[in-house]
Amino acid sequence: MRRIFYLFITLITFLSTLAQTAEERVGNMINNRQWFELREFYETNNEPITPYLDILAKAMLTYFFNQPEESVKYCGDLLNNYAGELGLSNVFSINTILCDNLSAQGKNEQAASILQSITSQIVEYLDSATVAGAQTLIALYKAKAPFKMNEVLPFENAATVKFRLDSIGAPGKRSVLMMLDNSTINGHSCSPLFDTGAGVNIISEDLASRMGLEIFDINVTAIGKGKQSAKFGIAKEMRLGELTIHNVPFYVMTMLSGHDEADKYMSPFELVVGRPVMEAVKYLTLDYNNNEIVFSVQSTVPTSAKPNLCISPTGVYLLQCYIERGHPAVVIPDTGDASFGSLELSQCPYLAELIPEGITPETIRSAGAGGYTELSGVHLSDLHFAIGEATVTIPSINLLLQNDPTGTSNRMGIETFELFKVLSFDLERMVLYAPQ
């Protein structure tokens, strides 16, 4: 079951008809959102790039590779010195990215002020949906401003929380999710789903009321298989085992796909912790040998490990991995996907040669916030999947023969996480590391 939750980001479209070869490549990579390729280009390129495009590329790289302070600097440079080259609509988009970066640093009052100012100045040139999205962001920034959001209480060396793998789905099929033990919200016992594929934390309306969240009259939208309305709430305190966090943000909603059969299995998604909790701590290890998550004060990832994570436009993590003889692929690392995961043939065309001859495609079903899909696909056996230097063999994974209209089909599910046994996140350097 799939979900992507985020607020609102306006993506920028740039002209790629640029004069020099290096600039053409940079422009195309920005247009196609190829952030890993763009990062590699900057690590190896010696060709000159005009200052405007150089700063633009660096603003995007630092934003999607989770370096908000650096991104603020580059966005400010663009707005102060290259507004004419950007054009009006892209000036607004860069301001939106600037404010999102400020909010990530806890500067919500400043973010609200800047976005309110630019919106009021050019409101007559914006469509109603863009204005509504901006007003929602402004309201969210103002709601967060009085709080020190995601404040992690100090701990020595490491804090742990145990998890169990609970079965969901139809009887007779192994589908499991990570449910955290020994946890509380505002002193009330709970068992959150730990979901690396969720861009925001989620809580049902009933649980939010019973656990005393402060709920704001702000309508936000959860985006997954479709769109679903939610409210914004803040939990004063959340404990996950030995870890304590104050002022934790949640989307308050009841997870529904709109499909009666699928919604029978949505109850674990009544309480979800995802990216906001992970980034509050920055360093964490998923240990499937001992069924525990270890949060640490320092990174446990070797300094030699290269960044392989970035943030998607919808606010979830994207992982650069390798499939079958070193073919690069980008997937969502998703412990909220209760299977080995799925891949899309159009994104991984080299997998066509692995489809058994004469096999009859079947219907692959998936559900998430606001939607449900049925797509034609097949099962591939014994697929080699690598993160860095570590490789596992996936016994069976779905290969979708049709394009998923939600764009969320390339996923590394929880059963693939289990195969690696131990996986460490360093969300300062944006690395997911699997020891050999």
For each residue, the residues with C-beta under 8 A, 3 or more apart:
1: 257 262 265 266 269 336 337 338 366 367 368
2: 197 224 225 334 336 337 366 367 368 406 408 411
3: 195 197 198 202 222 224 225 255 269 272 336 368 369
4: 197 198 199 223 224 312 314 315 316 332 368 369 406 408
5: 198 199 200 202 222 223 224 251 274 315 316 369
6: 9 199 200 223 314 315 316
7: 133 136 137 140 200 220 221 315
8: 96 133 134 136 137 221
9: 6 96 97 100 313 314 315
10: 92 93 96 130 133
11: 33 93 313
12: 30 90 93 94
13: 31
14: 27 30 31 56 90
15: 18 27
16: 24 27 28 31
17: 27
18: 15 23 24 26 27 53
19: 23
20: 23 24 47 48 49
21: 24 25 47
22: 25 26 45 47 48 49
23: 18 19 20 26 27 49 50 53
24: 16 18 20 21 27 28
25: 21 22 28 29 41
26: 18 22 23 29 30 38 41 49 53 57
27: 14 15 16 17 18 23 24 30 31 53
28: 16 24 25 31 32 34
29: 25 26 32 34 35 37 38 41 57
30: 12 14 26 27 33 38 56 57 60
31: 13 14 16 27 28
32: 28 29
33: 11 30 313
34: 28 29 37 38
35: 29 38 39 60 61 64 65 310 318
36: 39 40 308 310 320 328 330
37: 29 34 40 41
38: 26 29 30 34 35 41 42 57 60 61
39: 35 36 42 43 61 65 307 310
40: 36 37 43 44
41: 25 26 29 37 38 44 45
42: 38 39 45 57 58 61
43: 39 40
44: 40 41
45: 22 41 42 49
46:
47: 20 21 22
48: 20 22
49: 20 22 23 26 45 53 54 57
50: 23 53 54
51: 54 55
52: 55 56 78 82 85
53: 18 23 26 27 49 50 56 57
54: 49 50 51 57 58
55: 51 52 58 59 74 77 78 82
56: 14 30 52 53 59 60 74 78 82
57: 26 29 30 38 42 49 53 54 60 61
58: 42 54 55 61 62 70 74
59: 55 56 62 63 71 74 75 77 78 94 97
60: 30 35 38 56 57 63 64
61: 35 38 39 42 57 58 64 65
62: 58 59 65 67 68 70 71 74
63: 59 60 67 68 71 75 97 100 101 311
64: 35 60 61 310 311 312
65: 35 39 61 62 307 309 310 311 430
66: 279 310 311 427 428 430
67: 62 63 70 71
68: 62 63 71 72 100 101 102 104 105
69: 72 73 101 105
70: 58 62 67 73 74
71: 59 62 63 67 68 74 75 97 98 101
72: 68 69 75 76 98 101 102 105
73: 69 70 76 77
74: 55 56 58 59 62 70 71 77 78
75: 59 63 71 72 78 79 94 95 97 98 101
76: 72 73 79 80 98
77: 55 59 73 74 80 81 82
78: 52 55 56 59 74 75 81 82 83 86 94
79: 75 76 82 83 86 91 94 95 98
80: 76 77 83
81: 77 78
82: 52 55 56 77 78 79 85 86
83: 78 79 80 86 91
84: 87
85: 52 82
86: 78 79 82 83 90 91 94
87: 84 90 91
88: 91 92 122 125
89: 92 93 125
90: 12 14 86 87 93 94
91: 79 83 86 87 88 94 95 118 122
92: 10 88 89 95 96 118 119 122 126 130
93: 10 11 12 89 90 96 97
94: 12 59 75 78 79 86 90 91 97 98
95: 75 79 91 92 98 99 114 115 118
96: 8 9 10 92 93 99 100 115 134 137
97: 9 59 63 71 75 93 94 100 101
98: 71 72 75 76 79 94 95 101 102 114
99: 95 96 102 103 111 112 114 115 137 141
100: 9 63 68 96 97 103 104 111 137
101: 63 68 69 71 72 75 97 98 104 105
102: 68 72 98 99 105 107 108 110 111 114
103: 99 100 106 107 108 111 140 141 144
104: 68 100 101
105: 68 69 72 101 102
106: 103 148 149
107: 102 103 110 111
108: 102 103 111 112 141 142 144 145 149
109: 112 113 141 142 145
110: 102 107 113 114
111: 99 100 102 103 107 108 114 115 137 141
112: 99 108 109 115 116 138 141 142 145
113: 109 110 116 117
114: 95 98 99 102 110 111 117 118
115: 95 96 99 111 112 118 119 134 137 138 141
116: 112 113 119 120 138
117: 113 114 120 121
118: 91 92 95 114 115 121 122
119: 92 115 116 122 123 126 131 134 135 138
120: 116 117 123
121: 117 118
122: 88 91 92 118 119 125 126
123: 119 120 126 131
124:
125: 88 89 122
126: 92 119 122 123 130 131 134
127: 130 131
128: 131 132
129: 132 133
130: 10 92 126 127 133 134
131: 119 123 126 127 128 134 135
132: 128 129 135 136
133: 7 8 10 129 130 136 137
134: 8 96 115 119 126 130 131 137 138
135: 119 131 132 138 139
136: 7 8 132 133 139 140 218 219 220
137: 7 8 96 99 100 111 115 133 134 140 141
138: 112 115 116 119 134 135 141 142
139: 135 136 142 143 216 218
140: 7 103 136 137 143 144 218 220 232
141: 99 103 108 109 111 112 115 137 138 144 145
142: 108 109 112 138 139 145
143: 139 140 216 218 232 234
144: 103 108 140 141 147 149 234 249
145: 108 109 112 141 142
146:
147: 144 234 247
148: 106 151 246 247
149: 106 108 144 234 247 248 249
150: 245 247 248 249 276 277 279 280
151: 148 245 246 247 280
152: 155 243 244 245 280 281
153: 244 245 246
154:
155: 152 158 159 242 243 295 297
156: 297
157: 296 297
158: 155 294 295 296 297
159: 155 241 242 243 294 295
160: 241 242 292 293 294 295
161: 180 181 182 183 240 241 242 243 292 293 295
162: 180 181 182 241 291 292
163: 178 179 180 181 194 291 292 293
164: 178 179 181 291
165: 176 177 178 179 291 414
166: 176 177 179 268
167: 174 175 176
168: 175 176 177 265 268 338
169: 173 175 265 338
170: 173 175
171:
172:
173: 169 170
174: 167 415
175: 167 168 169 170 338 339
176: 165 166 167 168 338 414 415
177: 165 166 168 193 195 268 335 336 338 414
178: 163 164 165 193 194 195 335 414
179: 163 164 165 166 191 192 193 194 268
180: 161 162 163 183 191 192 193 194 240 241 273 293
181: 161 162 163 164 191 241
182: 161 162 239 240 241
183: 161 180 189 190 191 192 238 239 240 241
184: 187 188 189 190 237 238 239
185: 188 190 203 207 211 212 213 235 237 238 239 248 271
186: 211 212 213 235 236 237 238
187: 184 237
188: 184 185 210 211 212
189: 183 184
190: 183 184 185 207 211 271
191: 179 180 181 183 271
192: 179 180 183 240 271 272 273
193: 177 178 179 180 268 269 271 272 273 336
194: 163 178 179 180 273 274 293 335
195: 3 177 178 198 272 273 274 334 335 336
196: 274 275 278 317 333 334 335 336
197: 2 3 4 274 316 317 332 333 334 335 336 337 411
198: 3 4 5 195 201 202 272 273 274 275 316 336
199: 4 5 6 274 275 314 315 316
200: 5 6 7 222 249 250 251 274 275 276 315
201: 198 248 249 250 251 272 273 274 276 277
202: 3 5 198 222 230 250 251 253 255 269 270 271 272 274
203: 185 207 208 211 213 233 235 250 251 252 253 270 271 272
204: 207 208 252 253 254 255 270 271
205: 208 209 231 252 253 254
206: 209 210 254 270
207: 185 190 203 204 210 211 270 271
208: 203 204 205 211 213 215 233 250 252
209: 205 206 212 213
210: 188 206 207
211: 185 186 188 190 203 207 208 235
212: 185 186 188 209 236
213: 185 186 203 208 209 233 234 235 250 252
214: 233 234 236
215: 208 231 232 233 252
216: 139 143 231 232 233 234
217: 231
218: 136 139 140 143 231 232
219: 136 229 230 231
220: 7 136 140 229 230 231 232 251
221: 7 8 227 228 229 230
222: 3 5 200 202 227 228 229 230 251 253 369 370
223: 4 5 6 226 227 314 369 370
224: 2 3 4 5 228 368 369 370 371 406 408
225: 2 3 257 366 367 368 369 370 371 372 373 406 408
226: 223 257 258 368 369 370 371 406
227: 221 222 223 369 370
228: 221 222 224 253 255 256 369 370
229: 219 220 221 222 253
230: 202 219 220 221 222 251 252 253
231: 205 215 216 217 218 219 220 251 252 253
232: 140 143 215 216 218 220 249 250 251 252
233: 203 208 213 214 215 216 249 250 251 252
234: 143 144 147 149 213 214 216 247 248 249 250
235: 185 186 203 211 213 238 247 248 250
236: 186 212 214 246 247
237: 184 185 186 187 244 245 246 248
238: 183 184 185 186 235 244 245 248 273 277
239: 182 183 184 185 243 244 245
240: 161 180 182 183 192 243 245 273 277 293
241: 159 160 161 162 180 181 182 183 292 293
242: 155 159 160 161 295
243: 152 155 159 161 239 240 281 295
244: 152 153 237 238 239
245: 150 151 152 153 237 238 239 240 248 277 280
246: 148 151 153 236 237
247: 147 148 149 150 151 234 235 236
248: 149 150 185 201 234 235 237 238 245 276 277
249: 144 149 150 200 201 232 233 234 276
250: 200 201 202 203 208 213 232 233 234 235
251: 5 200 201 202 203 220 222 230 231 232 233
252: 203 204 205 208 213 215 230 231 232 233
253: 202 203 204 205 222 228 229 230 231 369
254: 204 205 206 270
255: 3 202 204 228 266 269 270 369
256: 228 263 266 369 370
257: 1 225 226 262 263 266 367 368 369 370 371 372
258: 226 263 370 371 372
259: 262 263 367 372
260: 263 264
261: 264
262: 1 257 259 265 266 365 367 372
263: 256 257 258 259 260 266 367
264: 260 261
265: 1 168 169 262 268
266: 1 255 256 257 262 263 269 270 367
267: 270
268: 166 168 177 179 193 265
269: 1 3 193 202 255 266 272 336
270: 202 203 204 206 207 254 255 266 267
271: 185 190 191 192 193 202 203 204 207
272: 3 192 193 195 198 201 202 203 269 336
273: 180 192 193 194 195 198 201 238 240 276 277
274: 5 194 195 196 197 198 199 200 201 202 277 278 336
275: 196 198 199 200 278 279 315 316 317
276: 150 200 201 248 249 273 279 280
277: 150 201 238 240 245 248 273 274 280 281
278: 196 274 275 281 282 284 425 427
279: 66 150 275 276 282 427
280: 150 151 152 245 276 277
281: 152 243 277 278 284 295
282: 278 279 299 426 427 428
283: 295 296 297 298 299 300 301 424 425 426 427 428
284: 278 281 293 294 295 296 424 425
285: 293 294 296 300 422 423 424 425
286: 293 335 417 422 423 424 425
287: 290 291 292 293 294 421 422
288: 291 417 418 420 421 422
289: 421 422
290: 287
291: 162 163 164 165 287 288
292: 160 161 162 163 241 287
293: 160 161 163 180 194 240 241 284 285 286 287
294: 158 159 160 284 285 287
295: 155 158 159 160 161 242 243 281 283 284
296: 157 158 283 284 285 299 300
297: 155 156 157 158 283
298: 283
299: 282 283 296 424 426 428 429
300: 283 285 296 424 426 433
301: 283 305 424 425 426 429 431 433
302: 305 433
303:
304:
305: 301 302 308 388 426 429 431 433
306: 388 431
307: 39 65 310 429 430 431
308: 36 305 319 320 321 387 388 430 431 432
309: 65 317 318 319 320 333 425 427 430 431 432
310: 35 36 39 64 65 66 307 317 318 320 430
311: 63 64 65 66 315 316 317 318
312: 4 64 315 316 317 318 332
313: 9 11 33
314: 4 6 9 199 223
315: 4 5 6 7 9 199 200 275 311 312
316: 4 5 6 197 198 199 275 311 312 332 334
317: 196 197 275 309 310 311 312 332 333 432
318: 35 309 310 311 312 330 331 332
319: 308 309 330 331 332 333 387 412 432
320: 36 308 309 310 328 329 330
321: 308 328 329 330 331 385 386 387 412
322: 326 327 328 329 385 386 387
323: 327 329 343 348 350 351 383 384 385 386
324: 327 350 351 354 383 384
325: 384
326: 322 386
327: 322 323 324 348 350
328: 36 320 321 322
329: 320 321 322 323 343 347 348 410
330: 36 318 319 320 321 347 410
331: 318 319 321 341 343 410 411 412
332: 4 197 312 316 317 318 319 408 410 411 412
333: 196 197 309 317 319 411 412 417 432
334: 2 195 196 197 316 337 341 411 412 413 414
335: 177 178 194 195 196 197 286 413 414 417
336: 1 2 3 177 193 195 196 197 198 269 272 274 414
337: 1 2 197 334 341 342 411 412 413 414
338: 1 168 169 175 176 177 413 414 415
339: 175 342 398 413 414 415
340: 394 395 396 397 398 413 415 416
341: 331 334 337 394 397 398 411 412 413 415 416
342: 337 339 364 366 377 397 398 399 400 409 410 411 413
343: 323 329 331 347 348 351 380 397 398 399 400 409 410
344: 347 348 399 400 403 404 409 410
345: 348 349 351 352 399 400 401
346: 349 403
347: 329 330 343 344 409 410
348: 323 327 329 343 344 345 351 399 410
349: 345 346 352
350: 323 324 327 353
351: 323 324 343 345 348 354 355 380 383 399
352: 345 349 355
353: 350
354: 324 351 380 383
355: 351 352 359 378 380 399
356: 359 378
357:
358:
359: 355 356 378
360:
361: 376 377 378 401
362: 376 377 378
363: 374 375 376 377
364: 342 374 375 376 377 398 400
365: 262 372 373 374
366: 1 2 225 342 372 373 375
367: 1 2 225 257 259 262 263 266 371 372 373
368: 1 2 3 4 224 225 226 257 371 372 406 408
369: 3 4 5 222 223 224 225 226 227 228 253 255 256 257
370: 222 223 224 225 226 227 228 256 257 258
371: 224 225 226 257 258 367 368 406
372: 225 257 258 259 262 365 366 367 368
373: 225 365 366 367 404 405 406
374: 363 364 365
375: 363 364 366 400 401 402 404 409
376: 361 362 363 364 400 401 402
377: 342 361 362 363 364 398 399 400 401 402
378: 355 356 359 361 362 398 399 401
379: 396 397 398 399
380: 343 351 354 355 383 396 397 398 399
381: 395 396
382: 393 394 395
383: 323 324 351 354 380 393 394 397
384: 323 324 325 391 392 393 394
385: 321 322 323 391 392 393 394 412 416 419
386: 321 322 323 326 389 390 391 392
387: 308 319 321 322 390 420 423 432 433 434
388: 305 306 308 433 434
389: 386 436
390: 386 387 420 434 435 436
391: 384 385 386
392: 384 385 386 416 419 420
393: 382 383 384 385 419
394: 340 341 382 383 384 385 397 416 419
395: 340 381 382
396: 340 379 380 381
397: 340 341 342 343 379 380 383 394 416
398: 339 340 341 342 343 364 377 378 379 380
399: 342 343 344 345 348 351 355 377 378 379 380
400: 342 343 344 345 364 375 376 377 403 404 409
401: 345 361 375 376 377 378
402: 375 376 377
403: 344 346 400 409
404: 344 373 375 400 407 408 409
405: 373
406: 2 4 224 225 226 368 371 373 409
407: 404
408: 2 4 224 225 332 368 404 411
409: 342 343 344 347 375 400 403 404 406
410: 329 330 331 332 342 343 344 347 348
411: 2 197 331 332 333 334 337 341 342 408
412: 319 321 331 332 333 334 337 341 385 416 417
413: 334 335 337 338 339 340 341 342 416 417
414: 165 176 177 178 334 335 336 337 338 339 417 418
415: 174 176 338 339 340 341 418 419
416: 340 341 385 392 394 397 412 413 419 420
417: 286 288 333 335 412 413 414 420 423
418: 288 414 415 421
419: 385 392 393 394 415 416
420: 288 387 390 392 416 417 423 434
421: 287 288 289 418
422: 285 286 287 288 289 434 435
423: 285 286 387 417 420 432 433 434
424: 283 284 285 286 299 300 301 431 432 433 434
425: 278 283 284 285 286 301 309 431 432 433
426: 282 283 299 300 301 305 429 430 431 433
427: 66 278 279 282 283 309 430
428: 66 282 283 299
429: 299 301 305 307 426
430: 65 66 307 308 309 310 426 427
431: 301 305 306 307 308 309 424 425 426
432: 308 309 317 319 333 387 423 424 425
433: 300 301 302 305 387 388 423 424 425 426
434: 387 388 390 420 422 423 424
435: 390 422
436: 389 390
